[in-house]
């Protein structure tokens, strides 16, 4: 489980670095991460300098929570 969290964090760092190096503008303030694993509520991820981990997010008027139920 810990290895999966570390692997995902490494991938997020690579994605952020790739977009930064390629001057692909992205707003990390608008990026959100919802952890859907009920066995791992303590995982926290960083994207750039922000911590976009949330329990729920609204998109197109639909609120999705970490159970993936709209």
N, CA, C, O and CB atoms as a CASP TS submission, in Angstrom:
PFRMAT TS
TARGET T0000
AUTHOR 0000-0000-0000
METHOD Language model
MODEL 1
PARENT N/A
ATOM      1  N   UNK     1       0.830  -1.190   0.000  1.00  0.00           N
ATOM      2  CA  UNK     1       0.000   0.000   0.000  1.00  0.00           C
ATOM      3  C   UNK     1       0.872   1.250   0.000  1.00  0.00           C
ATOM      4  O   UNK     1       0.624   2.182  -0.765  1.00  0.00           O
ATOM      5  CB  UNK     1      -0.943   0.000   1.209  1.00  0.00           C
ATOM      6  N   UNK     2       1.888   1.272   0.851  1.00  0.00           N
ATOM      7  CA  UNK     2       2.775   2.423   0.945  1.00  0.00           C
ATOM      8  C   UNK     2       3.504   2.632  -0.374  1.00  0.00           C
ATOM      9  O   UNK     2       3.716   3.770  -0.794  1.00  0.00           O
ATOM     10  CB  UNK     2       3.781   2.242   2.092  1.00  0.00           C
ATOM     11  N   UNK     3       3.889   1.537  -1.031  1.00  0.00           N
ATOM     12  CA  UNK     3       4.573   1.647  -2.314  1.00  0.00           C
ATOM     13  C   UNK     3       3.672   2.268  -3.374  1.00  0.00           C
ATOM     14  O   UNK     3       4.149   3.015  -4.228  1.00  0.00           O
ATOM     15  CB  UNK     3       5.052   0.276  -2.775  1.00  0.00           C
ATOM     16  N   UNK     4       2.368   1.968  -3.332  1.00  0.00           N
ATOM     17  CA  UNK     4       1.432   2.554  -4.291  1.00  0.00           C
ATOM     18  C   UNK     4       1.324   4.057  -4.096  1.00  0.00           C
ATOM     19  O   UNK     4       1.284   4.815  -5.066  1.00  0.00           O
ATOM     20  CB  UNK     4       0.053   1.907  -4.159  1.00  0.00           C
ATOM     21  N   UNK     5       1.277   4.487  -2.837  1.00  0.00           N
ATOM     22  CA  UNK     5       1.197   5.919  -2.534  1.00  0.00           C
ATOM     23  C   UNK     5       2.460   6.620  -3.024  1.00  0.00           C
ATOM     24  O   UNK     5       2.385   7.686  -3.635  1.00  0.00           O
ATOM     25  CB  UNK     5       1.001   6.154  -1.009  1.00  0.00           C
ATOM     26  N   UNK     6       3.608   6.028  -2.760  1.00  0.00           N
ATOM     27  CA  UNK     6       4.873   6.619  -3.201  1.00  0.00           C
ATOM     28  C   UNK     6       4.965   6.657  -4.724  1.00  0.00           C
ATOM     29  O   UNK     6       5.462   7.629  -5.293  1.00  0.00           O
ATOM     30  CB  UNK     6       6.058   5.834  -2.624  1.00  0.00           C
ATOM     31  N   UNK     7       4.485   5.600  -5.386  1.00  0.00           N
ATOM     32  CA  UNK     7       4.524   5.559  -6.850  1.00  0.00           C
ATOM     33  C   UNK     7       3.622   6.630  -7.452  1.00  0.00           C
ATOM     34  O   UNK     7       4.009   7.303  -8.407  1.00  0.00           O
ATOM     35  CB  UNK     7       4.105   4.172  -7.359  1.00  0.00           C
ATOM     36  N   UNK     8       2.426   6.792  -6.900  1.00  0.00           N
ATOM     37  CA  UNK     8       1.524   7.822  -7.407  1.00  0.00           C
ATOM     38  C   UNK     8       2.094   9.210  -7.164  1.00  0.00           C
ATOM     39  O   UNK     8       1.992  10.075  -8.034  1.00  0.00           O
ATOM     40  CB  UNK     8       0.148   7.698  -6.756  1.00  0.00           C
ATOM     41  N   UNK     9       2.691   9.443  -5.999  1.00  0.00           N
ATOM     42  CA  UNK     9       3.306  10.741  -5.724  1.00  0.00           C
ATOM     43  C   UNK     9       4.447  11.005  -6.689  1.00  0.00           C
ATOM     44  O   UNK     9       4.602  12.129  -7.165  1.00  0.00           O
ATOM     45  CB  UNK     9       3.812  10.806  -4.277  1.00  0.00           C
ATOM     46  N   UNK    10       5.249   9.989  -6.989  1.00  0.00           N
ATOM     47  CA  UNK    10       6.346  10.145  -7.947  1.00  0.00           C
ATOM     48  C   UNK    10       5.794  10.483  -9.332  1.00  0.00           C
ATOM     49  O   UNK    10       6.353  11.330 -10.029  1.00  0.00           O
ATOM     50  CB  UNK    10       7.205   8.856  -8.008  1.00  0.00           C
ATOM     51  N   UNK    11       4.704   9.830  -9.738  1.00  0.00           N
ATOM     52  CA  UNK    11       4.088  10.121 -11.030  1.00  0.00           C
ATOM     53  C   UNK    11       3.535  11.545 -11.075  1.00  0.00           C
ATOM     54  O   UNK    11       3.669  12.231 -12.088  1.00  0.00           O
ATOM     55  CB  UNK    11       2.971   9.115 -11.324  1.00  0.00           C
ATOM     56  N   UNK    12       2.916  11.991  -9.984  1.00  0.00           N
ATOM     57  CA  UNK    12       2.405  13.366  -9.926  1.00  0.00           C
ATOM     58  C   UNK    12       3.545  14.371 -10.033  1.00  0.00           C
ATOM     59  O   UNK    12       3.416  15.397 -10.701  1.00  0.00           O
ATOM     60  CB  UNK    12       1.618  13.597  -8.620  1.00  0.00           C
ATOM     61  N   UNK    13       4.661  14.071  -9.374  1.00  0.00           N
ATOM     62  CA  UNK    13       5.820  14.961  -9.458  1.00  0.00           C
ATOM     63  C   UNK    13       6.359  15.007 -10.888  1.00  0.00           C
ATOM     64  O   UNK    13       6.696  16.081 -11.387  1.00  0.00           O
ATOM     65  CB  UNK    13       6.927  14.501  -8.486  1.00  0.00           C
ATOM     66  N   UNK    14       6.440  13.859 -11.544  1.00  0.00           N
ATOM     67  CA  UNK    14       6.911  13.809 -12.932  1.00  0.00           C
ATOM     68  C   UNK    14       5.982  14.583 -13.855  1.00  0.00           C
ATOM     69  O   UNK    14       6.444  15.316 -14.729  1.00  0.00           O
ATOM     70  CB  UNK    14       7.029  12.358 -13.407  1.00  0.00           C
ATOM     71  N   UNK    15       4.680  14.427 -13.668  1.00  0.00           N
ATOM     72  CA  UNK    15       3.703  15.147 -14.483  1.00  0.00           C
ATOM     73  C   UNK    15       3.848  16.652 -14.289  1.00  0.00           C
ATOM     74  O   UNK    15       3.852  17.410 -15.258  1.00  0.00           O
ATOM     75  CB  UNK    15       2.273  14.701 -14.133  1.00  0.00           C
ATOM     76  N   UNK    16       3.967  17.078 -13.043  1.00  0.00           N
ATOM     77  CA  UNK    16       4.140  18.500 -12.771  1.00  0.00           C
ATOM     78  C   UNK    16       5.437  19.010 -13.384  1.00  0.00           C
ATOM     79  O   UNK    16       5.452  20.075 -14.001  1.00  0.00           O
ATOM     80  CB  UNK    16       4.127  18.765 -11.261  1.00  0.00           C
ATOM     81  N   UNK    17       6.518  18.266 -13.223  1.00  0.00           N
ATOM     82  CA  UNK    17       7.815  18.691 -13.765  1.00  0.00           C
ATOM     83  C   UNK    17       7.782  18.744 -15.283  1.00  0.00           C
ATOM     84  O   UNK    17       8.336  19.667 -15.880  1.00  0.00           O
ATOM     85  CB  UNK    17       8.928  17.745 -13.301  1.00  0.00           C
ATOM     86  N   UNK    18       7.138  17.764 -15.919  1.00  0.00           N
ATOM     87  CA  UNK    18       7.015  17.745 -17.377  1.00  0.00           C
ATOM     88  C   UNK    18       6.266  18.978 -17.870  1.00  0.00           C
ATOM     89  O   UNK    18       6.689  19.623 -18.829  1.00  0.00           O
ATOM     90  CB  UNK    18       6.297  16.466 -17.841  1.00  0.00           C
ATOM     91  N   UNK    19       5.145  19.306 -17.211  1.00  0.00           N
ATOM     92  CA  UNK    19       4.363  20.462 -17.646  1.00  0.00           C
ATOM     93  C   UNK    19       5.134  21.758 -17.390  1.00  0.00           C
ATOM     94  O   UNK    19       5.049  22.694 -18.185  1.00  0.00           O
ATOM     95  CB  UNK    19       3.000  20.496 -16.921  1.00  0.00           C
ATOM     96  N   UNK    20       5.877  21.820 -16.300  1.00  0.00           N
ATOM     97  CA  UNK    20       6.665  23.013 -15.999  1.00  0.00           C
ATOM     98  C   UNK    20       7.796  23.178 -17.006  1.00  0.00           C
ATOM     99  O   UNK    20       8.016  24.275 -17.521  1.00  0.00           O
ATOM    100  CB  UNK    20       7.231  22.939 -14.573  1.00  0.00           C
ATOM    101  N   UNK    21       8.519  22.084 -17.292  1.00  0.00           N
ATOM    102  CA  UNK    21       9.639  22.137 -18.242  1.00  0.00           C
ATOM    103  C   UNK    21       9.168  22.471 -19.654  1.00  0.00           C
ATOM    104  O   UNK    21       9.854  23.182 -20.388  1.00  0.00           O
ATOM    105  CB  UNK    21      10.389  20.804 -18.251  1.00  0.00           C
ATOM    106  N   UNK    22       8.002  21.959 -20.034  1.00  0.00           N
ATOM    107  CA  UNK    22       7.467  22.213 -21.369  1.00  0.00           C
ATOM    108  C   UNK    22       6.662  23.489 -21.455  1.00  0.00           C
ATOM    109  O   UNK    22       6.073  23.786 -22.494  1.00  0.00           O
ATOM    110  CB  UNK    22       6.618  21.068 -21.802  1.00  0.00           C
ATOM    111  N   UNK    23       6.632  24.249 -20.371  1.00  0.00           N
ATOM    112  CA  UNK    23       5.900  25.503 -20.280  1.00  0.00           C
ATOM    113  C   UNK    23       4.425  25.331 -20.627  1.00  0.00           C
ATOM    114  O   UNK    23       3.804  26.205 -21.232  1.00  0.00           O
ATOM    115  CB  UNK    23       6.526  26.535 -21.191  1.00  0.00           C
ATOM    116  N   UNK    24       3.885  24.187 -20.231  1.00  0.00           N
ATOM    117  CA  UNK    24       2.459  23.925 -20.376  1.00  0.00           C
ATOM    118  C   UNK    24       1.798  24.514 -19.131  1.00  0.00           C
ATOM    119  O   UNK    24       1.979  24.017 -18.019  1.00  0.00           O
ATOM    120  CB  UNK    24       2.147  22.367 -20.543  1.00  0.00           C
ATOM    121  N   UNK    25       1.043  25.561 -19.337  1.00  0.00           N
ATOM    122  CA  UNK    25       0.444  26.243 -18.197  1.00  0.00           C
ATOM    123  C   UNK    25      -0.692  25.412 -17.621  1.00  0.00           C
ATOM    124  O   UNK    25      -1.607  25.005 -18.337  1.00  0.00           O
ATOM    125  CB  UNK    25      -0.063  27.634 -18.603  1.00  0.00           C
ATOM    126  N   UNK    26      -0.623  25.169 -16.338  1.00  0.00           N
ATOM    127  CA  UNK    26      -1.708  24.472 -15.656  1.00  0.00           C
ATOM    128  C   UNK    26      -1.894  25.118 -14.291  1.00  0.00           C
ATOM    129  O   UNK    26      -0.942  25.616 -13.690  1.00  0.00           O
ATOM    130  CB  UNK    26      -1.413  22.937 -15.522  1.00  0.00           C
ATOM    131  N   UNK    27      -3.105  25.104 -13.824  1.00  0.00           N
ATOM    132  CA  UNK    27      -3.400  25.702 -12.535  1.00  0.00           C
ATOM    133  C   UNK    27      -3.489  24.601 -11.493  1.00  0.00           C
ATOM    134  O   UNK    27      -4.479  23.872 -11.440  1.00  0.00           O
ATOM    135  CB  UNK    27      -4.709  26.525 -12.587  1.00  0.00           C
ATOM    136  N   UNK    28      -2.473  24.478 -10.674  1.00  0.00           N
ATOM    137  CA  UNK    28      -2.497  23.452  -9.630  1.00  0.00           C
ATOM    138  C   UNK    28      -3.537  23.783  -8.570  1.00  0.00           C
ATOM    139  O   UNK    28      -3.976  22.898  -7.835  1.00  0.00           O
ATOM    140  CB  UNK    28      -1.113  23.307  -8.984  1.00  0.00           C
ATOM    141  N   UNK    29      -3.937  25.054  -8.484  1.00  0.00           N
ATOM    142  CA  UNK    29      -4.983  25.430  -7.529  1.00  0.00           C
ATOM    143  C   UNK    29      -6.335  24.856  -7.930  1.00  0.00           C
ATOM    144  O   UNK    29      -7.208  24.668  -7.083  1.00  0.00           O
ATOM    145  CB  UNK    29      -5.078  26.951  -7.415  1.00  0.00           C
ATOM    146  N   UNK    30      -6.512  24.577  -9.214  1.00  0.00           N
ATOM    147  CA  UNK    30      -7.769  24.021  -9.694  1.00  0.00           C
ATOM    148  C   UNK    30      -7.745  22.497  -9.773  1.00  0.00           C
ATOM    149  O   UNK    30      -8.770  21.876 -10.053  1.00  0.00           O
ATOM    150  CB  UNK    30      -8.096  24.592 -11.048  1.00  0.00           C
ATOM    151  N   UNK    31      -6.592  21.895  -9.529  1.00  0.00           N
ATOM    152  CA  UNK    31      -6.461  20.444  -9.576  1.00  0.00           C
ATOM    153  C   UNK    31      -6.839  19.850  -8.230  1.00  0.00           C
ATOM    154  O   UNK    31      -6.477  20.383  -7.181  1.00  0.00           O
ATOM    155  CB  UNK    31      -5.027  20.035  -9.966  1.00  0.00           C
ATOM    156  N   UNK    32      -7.571  18.742  -8.269  1.00  0.00           N
ATOM    157  CA  UNK    32      -8.011  18.072  -7.046  1.00  0.00           C
ATOM    158  C   UNK    32      -7.727  16.590  -7.141  1.00  0.00           C
ATOM    159  O   UNK    32      -7.774  16.010  -8.226  1.00  0.00           O
ATOM    160  CB  UNK    32      -9.509  18.315  -6.791  1.00  0.00           C
ATOM    161  N   UNK    33      -7.431  15.978  -6.009  1.00  0.00           N
ATOM    162  CA  UNK    33      -7.213  14.538  -5.930  1.00  0.00           C
ATOM    163  C   UNK    33      -8.172  13.989  -4.890  1.00  0.00           C
ATOM    164  O   UNK    33      -8.210  14.461  -3.754  1.00  0.00           O
ATOM    165  CB  UNK    33      -5.722  14.193  -5.574  1.00  0.00           C
ATOM    166  N   UNK    34      -8.945  12.990  -5.285  1.00  0.00           N
ATOM    167  CA  UNK    34      -9.845  12.309  -4.365  1.00  0.00           C
ATOM    168  C   UNK    34      -9.330  10.893  -4.187  1.00  0.00           C
ATOM    169  O   UNK    34      -9.257  10.133  -5.153  1.00  0.00           O
ATOM    170  CB  UNK    34     -11.323  12.317  -4.887  1.00  0.00           C
ATOM    171  N   UNK    35      -8.974  10.531  -2.969  1.00  0.00           N
ATOM    172  CA  UNK    35      -8.498   9.189  -2.668  1.00  0.00           C
ATOM    173  C   UNK    35      -9.716   8.278  -2.498  1.00  0.00           C
ATOM    174  O   UNK    35     -10.509   8.474  -1.577  1.00  0.00           O
ATOM    175  CB  UNK    35      -7.595   9.180  -1.383  1.00  0.00           C
ATOM    176  N   UNK    36      -9.868   7.293  -3.369  1.00  0.00           N
ATOM    177  CA  UNK    36     -11.054   6.431  -3.396  1.00  0.00           C
ATOM    178  C   UNK    36     -10.843   5.109  -2.674  1.00  0.00           C
ATOM    179  O   UNK    36     -11.740   4.265  -2.671  1.00  0.00           O
ATOM    180  CB  UNK    36     -11.458   6.162  -4.821  1.00  0.00           C
ATOM    181  N   UNK    37      -9.709   4.912  -2.077  1.00  0.00           N
ATOM    182  CA  UNK    37      -9.409   3.661  -1.385  1.00  0.00           C
ATOM    183  C   UNK    37      -9.893   3.741   0.056  1.00  0.00           C
ATOM    184  O   UNK    37      -9.335   4.510   0.838  1.00  0.00           O
ATOM    185  CB  UNK    37      -7.893   3.356  -1.432  1.00  0.00           C
ATOM    186  N   UNK    38     -10.913   2.973   0.436  1.00  0.00           N
ATOM    187  CA  UNK    38     -11.429   3.056   1.799  1.00  0.00           C
ATOM    188  C   UNK    38     -10.435   2.569   2.850  1.00  0.00           C
ATOM    189  O   UNK    38     -10.594   2.859   4.036  1.00  0.00           O
ATOM    190  CB  UNK    38     -12.697   2.261   1.906  1.00  0.00           C
ATOM    191  N   UNK    39      -9.419   1.835   2.425  1.00  0.00           N
ATOM    192  CA  UNK    39      -8.414   1.327   3.362  1.00  0.00           C
ATOM    193  C   UNK    39      -7.257   2.297   3.570  1.00  0.00           C
ATOM    194  O   UNK    39      -6.363   2.046   4.379  1.00  0.00           O
ATOM    195  CB  UNK    39      -7.876   0.004   2.872  1.00  0.00           C
ATOM    196  N   UNK    40      -7.281   3.412   2.831  1.00  0.00           N
ATOM    197  CA  UNK    40      -6.153   4.333   2.892  1.00  0.00           C
ATOM    198  C   UNK    40      -6.651   5.773   2.935  1.00  0.00           C
ATOM    199  O   UNK    40      -6.519   6.511   1.958  1.00  0.00           O
ATOM    200  CB  UNK    40      -5.216   4.124   1.689  1.00  0.00           C
ATOM    201  N   UNK    41      -7.215   6.165   4.054  1.00  0.00           N
ATOM    202  CA  UNK    41      -7.705   7.534   4.209  1.00  0.00           C
ATOM    203  C   UNK    41      -6.595   8.524   4.530  1.00  0.00           C
ATOM    204  O   UNK    41      -6.818   9.733   4.482  1.00  0.00           O
ATOM    205  CB  UNK    41      -8.752   7.585   5.291  1.00  0.00           C
ATOM    206  N   UNK    42      -5.415   8.039   4.853  1.00  0.00           N
ATOM    207  CA  UNK    42      -4.363   8.916   5.323  1.00  0.00           C
ATOM    208  C   UNK    42      -3.389   9.353   4.239  1.00  0.00           C
ATOM    209  O   UNK    42      -2.458  10.106   4.523  1.00  0.00           O
ATOM    210  CB  UNK    42      -3.618   8.246   6.407  1.00  0.00           C
ATOM    211  N   UNK    43      -3.580   8.901   3.004  1.00  0.00           N
ATOM    212  CA  UNK    43      -2.678   9.278   1.923  1.00  0.00           C
ATOM    213  C   UNK    43      -2.871  10.756   1.600  1.00  0.00           C
ATOM    214  O   UNK    43      -3.999  11.237   1.495  1.00  0.00           O
ATOM    215  CB  UNK    43      -2.921   8.403   0.665  1.00  0.00           C
ATOM    216  N   UNK    44      -1.777  11.456   1.447  1.00  0.00           N
ATOM    217  CA  UNK    44      -1.812  12.867   1.101  1.00  0.00           C
ATOM    218  C   UNK    44      -0.837  13.083  -0.045  1.00  0.00           C
ATOM    219  O   UNK    44       0.302  12.618   0.007  1.00  0.00           O
ATOM    220  CB  UNK    44      -1.461  13.771   2.330  1.00  0.00           C
ATOM    221  N   UNK    45      -1.275  13.780  -1.067  1.00  0.00           N
ATOM    222  CA  UNK    45      -0.454  13.972  -2.255  1.00  0.00           C
ATOM    223  C   UNK    45      -0.177  15.448  -2.471  1.00  0.00           C
ATOM    224  O   UNK    45      -0.964  16.305  -2.068  1.00  0.00           O
ATOM    225  CB  UNK    45      -1.136  13.370  -3.488  1.00  0.00           C
ATOM    226  N   UNK    46       0.943  15.737  -3.108  1.00  0.00           N
ATOM    227  CA  UNK    46       1.346  17.106  -3.397  1.00  0.00           C
ATOM    228  C   UNK    46       1.503  17.240  -4.903  1.00  0.00           C
ATOM    229  O   UNK    46       2.085  16.377  -5.561  1.00  0.00           O
ATOM    230  CB  UNK    46       2.670  17.485  -2.653  1.00  0.00           C
ATOM    231  N   UNK    47       0.973  18.338  -5.438  1.00  0.00           N
ATOM    232  CA  UNK    47       1.113  18.647  -6.859  1.00  0.00           C
ATOM    233  C   UNK    47       1.738  20.023  -6.953  1.00  0.00           C
ATOM    234  O   UNK    47       1.075  21.030  -6.708  1.00  0.00           O
ATOM    235  CB  UNK    47      -0.266  18.589  -7.614  1.00  0.00           C
ATOM    236  N   UNK    48       3.007  20.069  -7.306  1.00  0.00           N
ATOM    237  CA  UNK    48       3.730  21.337  -7.277  1.00  0.00           C
ATOM    238  C   UNK    48       3.957  21.739  -5.841  1.00  0.00           C
ATOM    239  O   UNK    48       4.646  21.044  -5.093  1.00  0.00           O
ATOM    240  CB  UNK    48       2.962  22.442  -8.038  1.00  0.00           C
ATOM    241  N   UNK    49       3.376  22.868  -5.451  1.00  0.00           N
ATOM    242  CA  UNK    49       3.513  23.307  -4.068  1.00  0.00           C
ATOM    243  C   UNK    49       2.184  23.253  -3.323  1.00  0.00           C
ATOM    244  O   UNK    49       2.086  23.721  -2.189  1.00  0.00           O
ATOM    245  CB  UNK    49       4.077  24.716  -4.021  1.00  0.00           C
ATOM    246  N   UNK    50       1.152  22.678  -3.964  1.00  0.00           N
ATOM    247  CA  UNK    50      -0.156  22.618  -3.306  1.00  0.00           C
ATOM    248  C   UNK    50      -0.507  21.184  -2.932  1.00  0.00           C
ATOM    249  O   UNK    50       0.025  20.227  -3.493  1.00  0.00           O
ATOM    250  CB  UNK    50      -1.245  23.208  -4.214  1.00  0.00           C
ATOM    251  N   UNK    51      -1.408  21.063  -1.977  1.00  0.00           N
ATOM    252  CA  UNK    51      -1.895  19.763  -1.526  1.00  0.00           C
ATOM    253  C   UNK    51      -3.368  19.676  -1.930  1.00  0.00           C
ATOM    254  O   UNK    51      -4.242  20.080  -1.163  1.00  0.00           O
ATOM    255  CB  UNK    51      -1.704  19.574   0.040  1.00  0.00           C
ATOM    256  N   UNK    52      -3.652  19.154  -3.124  1.00  0.00           N
ATOM    257  CA  UNK    52      -5.016  19.200  -3.655  1.00  0.00           C
ATOM    258  C   UNK    52      -5.913  18.036  -3.230  1.00  0.00           C
ATOM    259  O   UNK    52      -6.919  17.782  -3.893  1.00  0.00           O
ATOM    260  CB  UNK    52      -4.957  19.240  -5.136  1.00  0.00           C
ATOM    261  N   UNK    53      -5.589  17.325  -2.156  1.00  0.00           N
ATOM    262  CA  UNK    53      -6.390  16.187  -1.723  1.00  0.00           C
ATOM    263  C   UNK    53      -7.675  16.679  -1.058  1.00  0.00           C
ATOM    264  O   UNK    53      -7.640  17.477  -0.122  1.00  0.00           O
ATOM    265  CB  UNK    53      -5.586  15.289  -0.754  1.00  0.00           C
ATOM    266  N   UNK    54      -8.816  16.186  -1.563  1.00  0.00           N
ATOM    267  CA  UNK    54     -10.125  16.583  -1.030  1.00  0.00           C
ATOM    268  C   UNK    54     -10.985  15.344  -0.814  1.00  0.00           C
ATOM    269  O   UNK    54     -10.699  14.281  -1.365  1.00  0.00           O
ATOM    270  CB  UNK    54     -10.839  17.580  -1.989  1.00  0.00           C
ATOM    271  N   UNK    55     -12.047  15.480  -0.007  1.00  0.00           N
ATOM    272  CA  UNK    55     -12.990  14.386   0.214  1.00  0.00           C
ATOM    273  C   UNK    55     -14.115  14.379  -0.804  1.00  0.00           C
ATOM    274  O   UNK    55     -14.716  13.337  -1.063  1.00  0.00           O
ATOM    275  CB  UNK    55     -13.567  14.473   1.605  1.00  0.00           C
ATOM    276  N   UNK    56     -14.406  15.548  -1.388  1.00  0.00           N
ATOM    277  CA  UNK    56     -15.436  15.629  -2.418  1.00  0.00           C
ATOM    278  C   UNK    56     -15.119  16.779  -3.347  1.00  0.00           C
ATOM    279  O   UNK    56     -14.390  17.705  -2.990  1.00  0.00           O
ATOM    280  CB  UNK    56     -16.840  15.800  -1.796  1.00  0.00           C
ATOM    281  N   UNK    57     -15.683  16.709  -4.554  1.00  0.00           N
ATOM    282  CA  UNK    57     -15.459  17.753  -5.547  1.00  0.00           C
ATOM    283  C   UNK    57     -16.711  17.907  -6.396  1.00  0.00           C
ATOM    284  O   UNK    57     -17.395  16.931  -6.703  1.00  0.00           O
ATOM    285  CB  UNK    57     -14.226  17.426  -6.434  1.00  0.00           C
ATOM    286  N   UNK    58     -16.995  19.130  -6.766  1.00  0.00           N
ATOM    287  CA  UNK    58     -18.148  19.431  -7.611  1.00  0.00           C
ATOM    288  C   UNK    58     -17.658  19.662  -9.032  1.00  0.00           C
ATOM    289  O   UNK    58     -16.736  20.448  -9.254  1.00  0.00           O
ATOM    290  CB  UNK    58     -18.933  20.674  -7.082  1.00  0.00           C
ATOM    291  N   UNK    59     -18.270  18.979  -9.995  1.00  0.00           N
ATOM    292  CA  UNK    59     -17.916  19.129 -11.400  1.00  0.00           C
ATOM    293  C   UNK    59     -19.192  19.077 -12.223  1.00  0.00           C
ATOM    294  O   UNK    59     -19.955  18.114 -12.144  1.00  0.00           O
ATOM    295  CB  UNK    59     -16.911  18.029 -11.854  1.00  0.00           C
ATOM    296  N   UNK    60     -19.415  20.103 -13.002  1.00  0.00           N
ATOM    297  CA  UNK    60     -20.622  20.216 -13.835  1.00  0.00           C
ATOM    298  C   UNK    60     -21.895  20.061 -13.012  1.00  0.00           C
ATOM    299  O   UNK    60     -22.877  19.479 -13.472  1.00  0.00           O
ATOM    300  CB  UNK    60     -20.598  19.167 -14.946  1.00  0.00           C
ATOM    301  N   UNK    61     -21.866  20.588 -11.789  1.00  0.00           N
ATOM    302  CA  UNK    61     -23.041  20.560 -10.937  1.00  0.00           C
ATOM    303  C   UNK    61     -23.243  19.272 -10.165  1.00  0.00           C
ATOM    304  O   UNK    61     -24.200  19.158  -9.400  1.00  0.00           O
ATOM    305  CB  UNK    61     -24.226  20.812 -11.749  1.00  0.00           C
ATOM    306  N   UNK    62     -22.363  18.300 -10.348  1.00  0.00           N
ATOM    307  CA  UNK    62     -22.481  17.022  -9.653  1.00  0.00           C
ATOM    308  C   UNK    62     -21.380  16.949  -8.602  1.00  0.00           C
ATOM    309  O   UNK    62     -20.207  17.172  -8.900  1.00  0.00           O
ATOM    310  CB  UNK    62     -22.390  15.816 -10.651  1.00  0.00           C
ATOM    311  N   UNK    63     -21.767  16.638  -7.381  1.00  0.00           N
ATOM    312  CA  UNK    63     -20.785  16.491  -6.307  1.00  0.00           C
ATOM    313  C   UNK    63     -20.425  15.012  -6.192  1.00  0.00           C
ATOM    314  O   UNK    63     -21.293  14.165  -5.981  1.00  0.00           O
ATOM    315  CB  UNK    63     -21.337  17.047  -4.943  1.00  0.00           C
ATOM    316  N   UNK    64     -19.145  14.717  -6.333  1.00  0.00           N
ATOM    317  CA  UNK    64     -18.636  13.351  -6.208  1.00  0.00           C
ATOM    318  C   UNK    64     -17.825  13.294  -4.923  1.00  0.00           C
ATOM    319  O   UNK    64     -16.954  14.132  -4.694  1.00  0.00           O
ATOM    320  CB  UNK    64     -17.767  12.926  -7.461  1.00  0.00           C
ATOM    321  N   UNK    65     -18.118  12.287  -4.074  1.00  0.00           N
ATOM    322  CA  UNK    65     -17.316  12.138  -2.864  1.00  0.00           C
ATOM    323  C   UNK    65     -16.377  10.950  -3.024  1.00  0.00           C
ATOM    324  O   UNK    65     -16.397  10.268  -4.049  1.00  0.00           O
ATOM    325  CB  UNK    65     -18.220  11.959  -1.616  1.00  0.00           C
ATOM    326  N   UNK    66     -15.557  10.705  -2.010  1.00  0.00           N
ATOM    327  CA  UNK    66     -14.527   9.673  -2.137  1.00  0.00           C
ATOM    328  C   UNK    66     -15.076   8.261  -2.245  1.00  0.00           C
ATOM    329  O   UNK    66     -14.321   7.335  -2.540  1.00  0.00           O
ATOM    330  CB  UNK    66     -13.604   9.744  -0.973  1.00  0.00           C
ATOM    331  N   UNK    67     -16.383   8.068  -2.012  1.00  0.00           N
ATOM    332  CA  UNK    67     -17.001   6.758  -2.255  1.00  0.00           C
ATOM    333  C   UNK    67     -17.384   6.607  -3.730  1.00  0.00           C
ATOM    334  O   UNK    67     -17.867   5.553  -4.143  1.00  0.00           O
ATOM    335  CB  UNK    67     -18.250   6.571  -1.357  1.00  0.00           C
ATOM    336  N   UNK    68     -17.172   7.642  -4.508  1.00  0.00           N
ATOM    337  CA  UNK    68     -17.495   7.736  -5.947  1.00  0.00           C
ATOM    338  C   UNK    68     -18.990   7.713  -6.223  1.00  0.00           C
ATOM    339  O   UNK    68     -19.418   7.389  -7.331  1.00  0.00           O
ATOM    340  CB  UNK    68     -16.836   6.600  -6.700  1.00  0.00           C
ATOM    341  N   UNK    69     -19.771   8.053  -5.229  1.00  0.00           N
ATOM    342  CA  UNK    69     -21.217   8.165  -5.429  1.00  0.00           C
ATOM    343  C   UNK    69     -21.562   9.624  -5.716  1.00  0.00           C
ATOM    344  O   UNK    69     -21.155  10.516  -4.971  1.00  0.00           O
ATOM    345  CB  UNK    69     -22.003   7.641  -4.180  1.00  0.00           C
ATOM    346  N   UNK    70     -22.311   9.870  -6.793  1.00  0.00           N
ATOM    347  CA  UNK    70     -22.682  11.267  -7.101  1.00  0.00           C
ATOM    348  C   UNK    70     -23.721  11.787  -6.117  1.00  0.00           C
ATOM    349  O   UNK    70     -24.148  12.937  -6.222  1.00  0.00           O
ATOM    350  CB  UNK    70     -23.224  11.380  -8.539  1.00  0.00           C
TER
END
